[in-house]
């Protein structure tokens, strides 16, 4: 078999494997015929608070409850209300705290919960001052 024949066989085998995986995945039964493992974006995280120890800031929050839980959280920090110019950080959906070293300044921090169906509205925004 020449080089073109080998390439053709590899392409056909790869296509068969990919089609088989697609058929297995699309054939799964999902609750209420949902496309994802959720029906809606998660609720907004609540009880956002912070602690400081020197220049180390620890954010804490209460995880949303319900059927559509977050898979990740997005932490945004800005130098003014509503901005995210100081950083955007992703944490696992199982986390209820986030720790980061911060240079001196005032930060406005908010949190979003995210899953495959979307992102929650922003949490209440808190002001964090690092001396």
C-alpha positions as CSV (number, residue, x, y, z in Angstrom):
1,X,0.0,0.0,0.0
2,X,1.4,3.4,-0.9
3,X,1.5,6.5,1.3
4,X,-1.8,7.9,0.1
5,X,-3.5,4.6,0.8
6,X,-2.3,4.6,4.4
7,X,-3.5,8.2,4.9
8,X,-6.9,7.3,3.5
9,X,-7.2,4.4,5.9
10,X,-6.3,6.5,8.9
11,X,-8.8,9.2,7.9
12,X,-11.6,6.7,7.5
13,X,-10.8,5.1,10.9
14,X,-10.7,8.5,12.6
15,X,-14.0,9.4,11.0
16,X,-15.6,6.2,12.2
17,X,-14.4,6.7,15.8
18,X,-15.6,10.3,15.9
19,X,-19.0,9.5,14.4
20,X,-19.3,6.6,16.9
21,X,-18.5,9.0,19.8
22,X,-21.0,11.5,18.5
23,X,-23.8,8.9,18.2
24,X,-23.1,7.6,21.7
25,X,-23.1,11.1,23.2
26,X,-26.2,12.3,21.3
27,X,-28.1,9.1,22.2
28,X,-27.7,9.7,26.0
29,X,-31.0,10.3,27.7
30,X,-31.1,13.6,29.4
31,X,-33.7,14.8,31.9
32,X,-36.6,16.6,30.0
33,X,-34.6,16.4,26.8
34,X,-32.1,19.0,27.9
35,X,-29.1,19.7,25.7
36,X,-26.8,20.3,28.7
37,X,-26.8,19.1,32.3
38,X,-28.6,22.3,33.3
39,X,-31.8,24.1,32.4
40,X,-30.6,27.6,33.2
41,X,-27.6,29.6,34.4
42,X,-27.0,29.2,38.2
43,X,-28.4,31.7,40.7
44,X,-26.3,34.6,41.9
45,X,-23.7,33.8,44.7
46,X,-24.6,35.5,48.0
47,X,-23.0,36.7,51.2
48,X,-19.9,38.0,49.5
49,X,-17.3,39.0,52.2
50,X,-13.6,39.5,52.6
51,X,-10.8,39.2,55.1
52,X,-7.4,40.8,54.9
53,X,-4.1,39.7,56.3
54,X,-1.4,42.2,55.2
55,X,-1.6,42.3,51.4
56,X,-3.4,38.9,51.2
57,X,-7.1,39.2,50.6
58,X,-9.5,36.2,51.0
59,X,-13.0,36.5,49.5
60,X,-15.7,34.2,50.7
61,X,-19.3,33.6,49.5
62,X,-22.3,31.3,49.9
63,X,-22.8,28.9,47.0
64,X,-26.1,29.1,45.2
65,X,-28.5,26.3,45.8
66,X,-31.0,24.5,43.4
67,X,-30.8,22.2,40.5
68,X,-28.6,24.4,38.2
69,X,-25.4,24.6,40.2
70,X,-22.2,26.4,39.0
71,X,-19.3,24.6,37.5
72,X,-17.1,27.7,37.9
73,X,-17.1,31.1,39.5
74,X,-15.7,34.3,37.9
75,X,-14.2,36.8,40.3
76,X,-13.8,40.3,38.8
77,X,-11.9,43.2,40.4
78,X,-11.8,46.8,39.3
79,X,-10.5,50.2,40.4
80,X,-14.0,51.7,40.2
81,X,-17.5,50.2,40.6
82,X,-18.5,47.9,37.7
83,X,-15.0,47.7,36.2
84,X,-12.8,44.6,35.9
85,X,-9.5,46.3,35.0
86,X,-7.7,44.9,37.9
87,X,-8.3,41.2,37.1
88,X,-10.7,38.4,36.2
89,X,-10.1,35.1,37.9
90,X,-11.8,31.7,37.5
91,X,-12.3,29.3,40.4
92,X,-13.9,25.8,40.5
93,X,-17.6,25.5,41.1
94,X,-16.9,23.7,44.4
95,X,-15.0,26.6,45.8
96,X,-16.6,29.1,48.3
97,X,-13.4,31.2,48.8
98,X,-10.7,32.8,46.7
99,X,-7.3,34.1,48.0
100,X,-5.0,36.6,46.2
101,X,-2.2,38.9,47.1
102,X,-3.1,42.5,46.2
103,X,-0.9,45.6,46.0
104,X,-2.1,48.6,48.0
105,X,-5.2,50.2,46.6
106,X,-9.0,50.1,46.6
107,X,-10.7,47.4,44.7
108,X,-14.4,46.8,43.7
109,X,-15.0,43.1,43.6
110,X,-18.0,41.1,42.3
111,X,-18.7,37.4,41.6
112,X,-20.5,35.5,38.9
113,X,-21.6,31.8,38.9
114,X,-21.3,30.0,35.6
115,X,-22.4,26.6,34.1
116,X,-22.9,25.2,30.6
117,X,-26.2,27.1,30.3
118,X,-24.8,30.5,31.0
119,X,-23.6,33.0,33.6
120,X,-25.5,34.5,36.6
121,X,-26.0,38.2,37.0
122,X,-23.3,39.8,39.1
123,X,-23.3,39.5,42.9
124,X,-23.4,42.6,45.1
125,X,-20.2,44.5,44.7
126,X,-17.9,44.9,47.7
127,X,-15.1,47.4,48.2
128,X,-11.8,46.1,49.4
129,X,-9.1,48.5,50.6
130,X,-5.6,47.2,50.9
131,X,-3.3,49.6,52.9
